[in-house]
Structures are given as C-alpha cells and as structure tokens.
Amino acid sequence: MVVLGGVTRLTGSGLSMVHWEPLAGVIPPFSEADWQVEFDYYRATPEYAKVNRGMIIAEFKTIFYFEYAHRMLGRGIGVVFVLPFLYLYFRRRIENRAVPRYLFMLVLGGLQGLLGWYMVQSGLVDLPHVSQYRLTAHLVAAVVIYSYILWVAFPLVSRKDDRAGPSAVGGSAIVAALLIFITLLSGGFVAGLKAGFAFNTFPLMAGQFVPPGYFALDPVWRNFFDNIPAVQFNHRYIGVVTYLMLWIFVLRAWGDVVLGRHRLTLVLLLLTATAQGLLGIATLLLHVPVVLAAAHQGVALLLLTFALYLAYLARRQVD
C-alpha cells in the first residue's frame, strides 16, 4: 500500500480522481461516456490547466488507474482485515483483552483514508500541488499503522526462546528504529517538494557540501520544511547519520546476551541499510526514476521492520 502510494505520487496520478466516493467510487468508468465525464471533471482542475493542458483521454486513463488502484487497495485492506477478524472473534480465537488492539488498527486505517482525501484536496485548489505537510502526514500515518501492526504481531510469531533478557542495548535498539523513522519522515518532505529532481550529484550539492540557499526562507524554521536545498540536504545527511549509528548499534549488539543470538537479523539490518543508501544515491543521480524511487521507499519499510523486531527482542524480559 505504501509503495503503491509512492508510485502514485511519482507518476503524478494523485489528483486524477477528483471526487471521493467511498462506496460509489469502487466502480471505475467502463463506457467511453463514463470516461469522458471523469475526464471533464479532471479538466476543470488546476492541475490540468497549469500542468497537463492538452492531455488526451488515453493519457488520463493511465494516471487515473494508478490512483484508483491505490484507493481500491486501501478498501481491500479493510475488507481483508474485517472479515477474518469477525470470523476469529466469533469463533473465540481472539482473546477479549486483544480485541481493543485490533479495533484500534481498524480505526487507524479509516482515519488514514480520511487523511488521504484531506491531502488530495490541497491540490485541487488554486495551486496544483499537494501540500508537503499533508503528504508527509499521510506517509507518517501509514508507517505508524504498519509499525503498530508489526508490534502486535511480533509476540504471535516469535518463539519463546526469543524472549530472553534483559538486553544491555535495548535503548540503542529503540534509538535505531527512531532514527530510521525520522529519516523516513524527512523523505516525505523530499517527495512533497519534488526535491529529488534538484542537485542530482553526490556527495556535493552544486559543488558545495552545504548547498547555496540553505537558509533562503524566513523565518528560519521554514527552511527545514519548505526549502528544496535544505530539505534535500537534511534527508541526505540524516540518512548518513542513521547509517553510521546502525553500524554502532550492530557492533554493540553483536555480543549482547539477547541480540547476540540474532546475528542473522543484525546482518540483514546492515545489508538492508546499505542497499537503502545505494538506492537513494542511484535515485538521485538518475533523476528519480519511478522504479528506483519506489524501491527506495519499500526498502525503507523493510529496514524499519528489522529495526523494530530487534527493538522488540531487546525489550522483552524473561517470561
């Protein structure tokens, strides 16, 4: 779901569905007349007038289907969640004390759908540009939901002998996961501002370590969220710091009484972090090809998965 959302953003498809119809919107246009109606709605938007003027209906169908697939996958996740939940609950396969956790997941998913529409609305006004604040909020909410689902699932899939403790690096494991989360958050602002299309060199930016115009906006705090040079620089070097801290964490965890028994996971964490860094650099140097950029986002979630699992193992006490 998160990766498809990234592809929707990268292909400029997010504003193609002008109306939000939770039920009626399940049925896509079929006839040419239906497609013409949808296309007419789109042609009345600022994005068509200022960005895609002259687009033909065949091109519109392509971007429409990306956004349609993203929305339908969201609805599909809801169905795939609710039906098994009801079955397992009435079959008494779910403990009563666990029910609030699953209901909370459901509520979070519903709120994420509303947040997605709130994000889209920001691009249907005068400027055909989705707010980077709302886009990042949508991304962060998705990552929080994903992380919460993982955290609830870990006790269900981990073995009893995984739950040994206490660990001397539990705090470091949590810090590692938080750093990855912060790097993801900064990537949301890069995507929101399309900052990856600027300064397509590495490690320097416009021949300098700190790019020109880093503090171009006033007040100063706006540079961290609204200024392309600053946003891209921050994402680069938050990522670099995170990568170095992951190495330090793994070296400390290698001999830990708890995490030392999960060295394969520690190795996978570093390998994934290395792949993520290389994907980020390649995406930048090649001017943000969709496949690489989507892979960069997907591998970020995989990296967070390993970090969260290690944090879970490190914080568990002996049963």
DRENROKE-853767 format. One record per atom (N, C-alpha, C, CB): z, x negated, y negated. Coordinates in pm, whole numbers, plus 50000, padded with zeros to 5 digits. Glycine has a CB too. Example, Ala and Ser with C-alpha at 12.3 -4.5 7.8 and 13.67 -1.06 7.14 Angstrom:
507804868150569/507804877050450/507804868050330/509054886950447/507084871550225/507144863350106/507874871049997/505724859250060/
//
This chain:
500004991750120/500005000050000/500004991349874/501215009450000/500844981149874/500924972349758/499624964549739/502114962549772/499074959449850/497834951749841/496684960649794/497484945449978/496604972849846/495544981949801/495704985349654/495544994749886/496944986649609/497174988649466/496664977049384/498654990849439/496864964749435/496344953049366/494834953049360/496834940549432/494194956849471/492724957549474/492224968049376/492224960749617/492934979249369/492564989749273/492604984449131/493505001849288/493624976649101/493724970548969/492604960448946/495084963848951/492354951949044/491384941149029/489954946449014/491464931849147/489664957649076/488314963349068/488154972948951/487974970449197/489194974348870/489114983248754/488984997848793/487944979448669/489625001748904/489465015248957/490595024748920/489345014649106/491665019448865/492885027148849/492785039148758/493935018448800/491815039248666/491695050348571/490555059748607/491485045048431/490015058448727/488835066348764/489175080848797/488145059948882/490405083348847/490835097048876/491675101948758/491655097749010/491085110448679/491685114248551/492855123748568/490635120648461/492825131948672/493875141948691/494775138348809/493255155848712/496025142248796/496985140248906/497245153748969/498315133748855/496755155849091/496915168349163/497505165149300/495555176049176/498825165649313/499475161449437/498955168449562/500955163649427/498575181349550/498085188749667/496565190149665/498725202549672/496025195949557/494585197949549/493825184649549/494235205949425/494485174049500/493815161149492/493585154449625/494595152049406/494045160649734/493835155049866/492365156149906/494725162149970/491685166249856/490285168649893/489375161649793/489975183949898/488595151849837/487705144749745/486455153049714/487305131149804/485685149249615/484415156149590/483475154549710/483735150649460/482735165249742/481775164649851/480345166649801/482105175049957/480145177049726/478795180049679/478485171949554/478635195249651/477215171149523/476805164249401/477365171249277/475285163349392/477485184649286/478055192049173/479515188149152/477935207149197/480265186749263/481675182549252/481775168549193/482365183049391/480915159549240/480925146049186/480605145949037/479935137149263/479675154548997/479305154948856/480475159548770/478095164148835/481255168948822/482435173648749/483435162248730/483115185448823/483715154848839/484635143548829/484115132948733/484865137448966/482815130448742/482215120248655/482285124548509/480765117648696/482105137348483/482205142348346/483625140648291/481785157148339/484625143048378/486005140548336/486165125848296/487005144248449/485645117048379/485785102648353/485045098548226/485255094648472/483875104348203/483085100648085/483745105047955/481695106848093/484735113747965/485485117847845/486665108647816/485985132147862/486865098247899/487995089147880/487615077247794/488515084248015/488605070947731/488335058947651/487745047447734/489605054247584/488115046547862/487595035547943/486085036447957/488245035548081/485575048447978/484115049747989/483465046447855/483715063948034/484045051747747/483435049947615/483445035447571/484155058447512/484525028047603/484695014547548/484455003247648/486065013147492/484455006547778/484314995947878/483114998247969/485574995047962/482955010348018/481945013048121/480835022348076/482605018848242/480555022747947/479485031347898/478165027647968/479335030247743/477445037648012/476205035248084/476365034748234/475585022548038/477615035248284/477855035348428/477165047448491/479375035648459/476505045448604/475875056548674/476835062248778/474555051948741/476505073948829/477445080948916/477695073449047/476925094948947/476705065749095/476905058049218/477965047249197/475575051449264/477975040949080/479005030849048/480365037549033/478635023148919/480355049448975/481625056748958/482245060149093/481395069648877/481425063649190/481945067149323/482715055449384/480795071349415/482245043149361/482915031449417/484325029949364/482115018849387/484485030549231/485825028849176/486695041049206/485765026549023/486075052849213/486835064849245/487455063649384/485945077349237/486685058749481/487175058249618/488315048149635/486045054749713/488325037349556/489455028049562/490735035049518/489185015649474/490675041849405/491875048749355/492255060349447/491635053849212/491255067449497/491515078449590/492215073249716/490195085649628/491735062049770/492355056349889/493805052249863/491555044249937/494055046849744/495415042749709/496345054749703/495425035349574/495895065349640/496725077349629/496925084049765/496105087249530/495865084549845/495975090949976/496865082850071/494595092750038/496805069750060/497695061650142/499145064350106/497365046650126/499415066049977/500765069549934/501235082649995/500835070349782/500365092749991/500715105450054/500885103750205/499625116050023/500005095750265/500085093450409/501385087050450/498935084950454/501865077650369/503145071250397/504265081750399/503455060150292/504195091150304/505195101750300/505205110050428/504965110750181/504005113550477/503895121550599/504395113550720/502445126150622/503975100950728/504365092450841/505875090050841/503625079050835/506485090750724/507935089150716/508665102150752/508335084650575/508245113250693/508995125750704/508965131350845/508455135950607/507795131850907/507685138351038/508535131351145/506225138751083/508435118051162/509325111551259/510805112851222/508965096951270/511085112451092/512485113851050/513055127251096/512615112650897/512315138151072/512785151351113/512925152151265/511835162251062/511945146651336/511995147051483/513225139551535/510715140951544/513415127351485/514525119151533/515875124951491/514385104851481/515915130951373/517175136751326/517595148651414/517045141251178/516645157651440/516995169451520/517165166051668/515925180151503/516635154751710/516885150151847/518165141751855/515695142051898/518865140751741/520125133351731/519955118551767/521175139651822/518815113051727/518575098751749/518965090651626/517095096351784/519325097451519/519755090851396/521205094551369/518845094751275/522035084751348/523445087451317/523565093951180/524265074351322/524525103051168/524715110151042/524955100650924/525875119851054/525695089750951/526005080550842/524775073150793/527065070550885/523695072950873/522465065950833/521515075150757/521765060250955/521745088150764/520815097650703/520635095250553/521295111850726/521705093050475/521505090750331/520565078950301/522845088150266/520585068650384/519685057350361/518235061650367/519945046250462/517915069750468/516525073950485/516115084050377/516325080050624/517035092750340/516735101950231/516525094450100/517865112250215/517285083750081/517115075549961/515725069149961/518215064649953/515265064450077/513905058950087/512885069450044/513605054150231/513065081750092/512135092450060/512105095349910/512505105050137/513285095749849/513375098149705/512695086849628/514855099449661/512935074449670/512295063049603/510775064049612/512775049949665/510265068049728/508815069549743/508255080149651/508465072949887/508945091349639/508485101849548/508505097549403/509345114149565/509575090649364/509665085649226/508585075249198/511045079649200/508225067349299/507165057449281/505825064249252/507055048549406/505575075649317/504355083049287/504325087749143/504215094949381/505445092849095/505525097148955/505335085448860/506875103948928/505925074048895/505785062148811/504335057548807/506695050848862/503635058848921/502225055148924/501405063648829/501685056349064/501675076548827/500935085248735/501305082348590/501195100048767/502585079548565/503025075848430/502295063248385/504565073648426/502065053848477/501335041648445/499885044948411/501395031848563/499235053248492/497825056748470/497645063548335/497295065848583/498595072148299/498495079348173/498395069948053/499675088348156/499025058348063/499005048947950/497605043647923/499935037347976/496695044748019/495325040047999/494345051147968/494865032748119/494835063447958/493945074747931/494025079447786/494275086148023/494665071247703/494775074647561/493755066447483/496215071947508/494075062247364/493095055647278/492585042547336/493685053047143/493485034547391/493085021547447/492935022747598/494125010647412/491775018847653/491565019747798/492215008147871/490075020047829/493525007147856/494254995847912/495605000747958/494394984347808/495884999248087/497185003148140/498254993748085/497185002948296/499354999448040/500454991347988/500944981348092/501615000347943/501024968648052/501524958548146/502984960948182/501354944448087/503724967748094/505114970948124/505174981348236/505844976047997/504344991748226/504355002248327/503764996948459/503565014548278/502734988648451/502154983048573/503174974348645/500894974848540/503884966048569/504894957448631/506034965748688/505424947348529/506414976348618/507464985248671/507014991548802/507814996248568/505744995348810/505195001348932/505214991249047/503745006448907/504834978949016/504854968349117/506294965349162/504194955449062/507184963849067/508574960649099/509194971749183/509394958448971/508904984349147/509434995549225/508934994949369/509045008949161/507654991549387/507104990349522/507814979349601/505584987549516/508054968049534/508714956849601/510164960449634/508664944249513/510824967749546/512204971949573/512254981449692/512814978749448/511324991049698/511275000249812/511034992449941/510175010849792/510064983449937/509754975350056/510974967350100/508564965950026/511654961150004/512824952950036/513954961450093/513294945549911/514134973250038/515204982050087/514924986450231/515354994249995/513654989950258/513284993850395/513564982350492/511784997850401/513194970150452/513454958550537/514944956850562/512884945850472/515734958150457/517174955750469/517824965750564/517844956450332/517334978150559/517854988250651/517374985550793/517425002350606/516174980050806/515574977750939/516144965451008/514084976250927/516554955450932/517004942950995/518094944951101/517524933450888/519124952851076/520154954651180/519604961451306/521314962751125/518524969051290/517964976251405/517124967251495/517124987951357/516624956351438/515704947751515/516294934051548/514424945851439/517394930351483/517964917151509/518834917451633/518784912351389/518884906351701/519704905151821/521154902651784/519184893851913/522044905651875/523464903451849/523764888851821/524304908351967/523064879751892/523364865651872/522804860351743/522844857551987/522024868951671/521574865151538/522674866851435/520354873351497/523684874451471/524704878251373/525934869251385/525114892951392/525714856551371/526814847051372/527114842651230/526494834751462/528304838151207/528624834251071/530014828651065/528484846050976/530524825250950/529814826650822/528894814850794/530814828050709/527944817050706/526994806550669/527444799850540/525574812350653/527214786750532/527564779350412/526504780350304/527804764750445/525334786250337/524234786850240/523834801250210/523024779150293/524754810550231/524444824650205/524054827050061/525624833250240/524774820949968/524434822549826/523064816949794/525474815749739/522734805549853/521424799449829/520294808149884/521364785549893/520554814749997/519544823650054/519254835349962/520004828850191/520294840849903/520114851949808/519374847149684/521484858049768/519714835349635/519034829649518/517554827549548/519684816349475/517244822749668/515844820549706/515064833649701/515754814449847/515644844349756/514974857349754/514814862449610/515754867549838/515834860449527/515754864849387/514674857249310/517104863049318/514544844249336/513514836449268/512114841249306/513664821649302/511934844549432/510634849849475/510374863249406/510584851549629/511404871449397/511264884449330/510894882549182/512574892549342/511554873149115/511264870548973/509824865448956/512264860248915/509384857049048/508004852149042/507024863649058/507754841449150/507324872649151/506504884649167/506464892949039/507034893149281/507624894548977/507704902248852/506834895848744/509174903248804/506904882748731/506084876048629/504594877448661/506454861148620/504254878148792/502874880448831/502384894048789/502714878748979/503294903848782/502914917148735/502414916848592/504084926648746/503054909048507/502594907948368/501274900448359/503664900848283/501064890548448/499764883748453/498674893748486/499784872248558/498914902248588/497934912248626/497724922448514/498364919348754/498834926648452/498744936848347/497944932448227/500104940848303/498044919548193/497314914148077/495984907648117/498174903848005/495674907648247/494494900748299/494494886148255/493194907748252/495694880348257/495874866648208/495264856348301/497334863748188/494974860248425/494384850848519/492974846848484/494414856548655/492334854248394/490964850948353/490934840748240/490234863548311/492094836748192/492174826548086/492754813748145/493054831547967/492424802448082/492984789448123/492774786748272/494484788948089/491524786748313/491214785348456/491144770848500/489914792348489/492184763448465/492344749548507/493784747748554/492004739448390/493984737348633/495334734448683/495464719448704/495634742348816/496574713148664/497824719148615/497854721648464/498984710348651/496904715748387/496934717248243/496294730248199/496244705448176/496664734748081/496084746748021/495474742747887/497164757948003/494144743847876/493424739347757/493724724747728/493774747947636/493864716847834/494104702547821/495524698847786/493214697147719/496424708547783/497824705847747/498744711447854/498164711947607/499964706047859/500944711447952/501394725147906/502154701847966/501844726047781/502184738947720/500964743647641/503474737947627/500424755147670/499164759347607/499334762347459/498604771647677/498274760747382/498334764747241/498554779847230/497034760547167/499314783747131/499574797947110/500704803547192/498364805547138/501534794847250/502624799747336/503564808847258/503404787947396/503854805247133/504764813347050/503994820046936/505904804546994/502834825546966/501984831246862/502484844646811/500584832946913/503274851846890/503694865246852/505104865346794/503634874446972/505354875146714/506664877046652/507094891546672/506624873446499/508354893946712/509414884346740/509144876146866/510734891646755/509934865646883/509674855746988/509644861847127/510704844846983/510524871547154/510634877047290/509334883447336/511754887347296/508494888147242/507244894747282/506294885047351/506554900847160/506424872147324/505524862447387/505664862347539/505784848647332/506854865347589/507084864847732/506464876647807/508574864347759/506044886847732/505504898947796/504134903147744/506464910247778/503784899047622/502554903747557/501554892647527/502894910747431/501934880347547/501114868947505/500504862247628/501974858747424/499174862347638/498494857347758/498824842847788/497004858847741/498754833447692/499104819647727/500524818247780/498934810747606/501484824947716/502874823747758/503084830247895/503804830247654/502494841847916/502674848948043/502104840948159/502024862848036/500914835248140/500344827348249/501144814548273/498884823948220/501534807748166/502344795548180/503634798648255/502654789448041/504304809348216/505574812848280/505394815648428/506194825048212/504354822948464/504124826048605/503854813248685/502954835848620/503064804248627/502774791648695/504044784048728/501864782948609/504864782248628/505974772948646/507244779548698/506284766248516/507344792548688/508384799448766/508044797748914/508484814648728/506754798848946/506314796649084/506604782649133/504844799549096/506344772649047/506604758749085/508094756549109/506094749148975/508924761649019/510374760249035/510844767249162/511114766048912/510304779149187/510664786449309/510294778449433/509984800149312/509114772349433/508664764449548/509604752649573/507224759349525/509984745549468/510894734249483/512264738849531/511024726749351/512734749849479/514044755049521/514024759549667/514474766749431/512894764549714/512784768349854/512894756149945/511464775649880/512294744949903/512434732649980/513904728349987/511574721449918/514584728849873/516004725049870/516814734249960/516554725449726/516524747249953/517244756950036/517024754050185/516784771250004/515774751450225/515474749150366/516154736350415/513954748250389/516154725950332/516804713450371/518304715550392/516564702550265/518914723650307/520344726750322/520594735550444/520884733450195/519674745050468/519874754650576/519574748650713/519004766750554/518854737350717/518424731650844/519604728450937/517614719050820/520684723650879/521854720250959/522964730550951/522374707050918/522674742250892/523694752550877/524034758751011/523224763350779/525294762651027/525754768051155/525024780851192/527244770551150/524584788451092/523884801151118/522374799251111/524324811851017/521874795150995/520424794350976/519794782851050/520104793250829/520594772851090/520064761851169/519544766551304/521104751351190/519974778451346/519494784151472/518204792051453/520554793151532/517714792451330/516494799951298/515504790851225/516824812551212/515314779051281/514464769151214/513004773451209/514584755851284/512564781151307/511184786051302/510964794551178/510844794051429/511934803151148/511824811551029/511854803050902/512954822051025/512674792750901/512724783750786/511384776750766/513854773250804/510774772250876/509454765750867/508404775750818/509044759951005/508454787950870/507504798150827/507654801350678/507674810950910/508904800850630/509154803050488/508424792550405/510664802750457/508554779950443/507904769250367/506394769650381/508424755750411/505904772350500/504454773150519/503864784550437/504124775050668/504554795850435/504074807250357/504124804250208/504904819850388/505194797550163/505304793750022/504184784149982/506674787349994/503844774850071/502754765450042/501424772750035/502704754450149/501184781750131/499944789550129/499854798150004/499854798350254/500994803649963/501014812049843/500664803949718/502394818549826/501214791949708/500894783449594/499414779549590/501734770949596/498874776049706/497454772449713/496554784349681/497104766849852/496944796149728/496174808249696/496204810949545/496734820349772/497374809049484/497474811249340/496584801849262/498904809649295/496574788949299/495744779249229/494264782349251/496064764949278/493884785549375/492484788849404/492044801249329/492294790849555/492914811349323/492584823549249/492324820449103/493714833749261/493134811849046/492984808048907/491684800248884/494184799848861/491464789848964/490314781148944/488994788348966/490394769149036/488994798349053/487754805549086/487604818449005/487724808849235/488404819848900/488314831148808/488604844648876/486924831448745/489654844848954/490234857149009/489264865149096/490734865748897/488764859349204/488004867649300/488944877749365/487314858849407/488424889549391/489274900549439/489954897049571/488434913249456/489224891049665/489794888049796/490964878449785/488724882249889/490784867749709/491864857849695/493054863649619/491354845349624/492784871149514/493864876849435/494674886849517/493314883649310/493994895049598/494694904449684/495504897149790/493694914149750/494934886349845/495674878349944/496904872049880/494764867450004/496774867649755/497904861749683/499054871749672/497464857049543/498714884249646/499744894549635/500354897749771/499164907149572/499514898649873/500014901750006/500904890850062/498884904250098/500514878350044/501304867150095/502634866150020/500514853850083/502654870349894/503914870649819/504924879749888/503674875349674/504454891149938/505354900250010/505804894350142/504674913750033/504894887250209/505264880750334/506344870150309/504034874250401/506174862650200/507164852550164/508514859050135/506684844650042/508494870050062/509744877150033/510384882350162/509474888949936/509564886450258/510084891350385/510894880550457/508924896050475/510354868450467/511074857550532/512374854450457/510184844950540/512284854150324/513474850850245/514564861450262/513114849550097/514174874050262/515164884750279/515784884250418/514514898450256/514984881250518/515514880550654/516544869250666/514384878550756/516234857850606/517174846650608/518444850050529/516514833950550/518284857050418/519454861250341/520314870950423/519024867750208/519654879850497/520384889150584/521164881650692/519414899150649/520504872050757/521164864450863/522344856450808/520164855050933/522164850950687/523194842250630/524434849950588/522644834550510/524264862550552/525414870150501/526144877650610/524944879950395/525604878350730/526264885450837/527504877950886/525294887650952/528544885350912/529744879550969/529774881951121/531014885450901/530554874651190/530674876651334/531204890651362/531594865951397/530544898151451/530984911651484/532304911551559/529924918851565/
//
